[in-house]
Amino acid sequence: MTPGARARVAAPLVLTTLLLAGTAPAEPIRLATYDPGLSRDGPGLLLRDIRRGEAQASDAARIIAHAAPDILLLTGFDHDSQGVALAAFATLLRDTGGPDYPHLLTLPSNAGLASGLDLDGDGRKGAARDAQGYGRFTGDGAMALLSRFPAEPVRDLTPMLWRDLPGATQPVSNGAPFPSEAAQAARRLSSTGHWVLRLRTPDGPLTLMGFAATPPVFDGPEDLNGLRNRDEIRAWQRLMDGDLGAPPSPPFAILGLANLDPADGAGRRAAMRDLLGDPRLIDPRPASAGGRAHADANHAGDPGLDTADWDAAPDGPGNLRVDYILPSRAGLSVIEAGVVWPEGGEIAEIAARASAHRLVWVDVELE
């Protein structure tokens, strides 16, 4: 099974026949996560570009249409309180030949949320790095969910303070909390958000745990972003351990943008290795021919697993695996997985124009 190859037109008749026979099998559900780079310089500009048919937005829509996921978590997508941009993008997807997503969900984000404090230690307030998560305006580069199935939030961990995560490690400079005790008392853990959502699929409930973590760079020797990125990833294990209230019941899946590669690039990579190796999760290892074809000579990891195509010279990180879908080992079976990154052809060209990231998909069945 490959992206874009799944036909659904005849499904109702087939399903009816199977139900009459009492032997209806579970249909695979395609989960996907994608950072389409749909963040703009100010509020309302993304909606303008979508309505104008701007080329980059249209390219992103074509990549999603090619993959045809049932459930899609977008990261790097500007948030507005009424979800107008998301609705407009869903219409663009449908007009592009992509799936019809009747269920759209977007929640307030920490990205661009004013803190009123100096959170980056530069002695000033009100800049993008002083927001609860980096952002030039409220909702800059947030998250959104598009689904064929009804979805509702179960828990929103986005407001949780960083200091309230069990085992949290916040930055220190010259023996003192960085940038200040007041900043550490007010800073939230999520740079964008941590969502726990419940979906009602035809084969039963499915819990999704979606997030987008800060890049572990763009800071100083105190490693503020590196430590925060690590704890944003660790939060899922603390949740599964029951340290943040009732743990999620299987089946569930963690998906989104971790901004951390387990083998290459900057950051505290052991956090990603720990999550990938958690016995409660399956790492489907989605791969692509395009990632292998664009391998970086100095990287240690499998280039076929990379999900982002960044410049390796002179100071760029190169290609990294930073976007993930990790189904629970209990309650789910992985059928197939991949990354929309062909070695060549039209889709490869469109994907490169649309975003530095590539769409990651995993087909699962509920047991």
Summary of the structure (lengths in Angstrom):
residues: 367
radius of gyration: 20.1
end to end distance: 19.7
largest distance: 71.6
contacts: 1271
relative contact order: 0.14
helix: 27%
strand: 23%
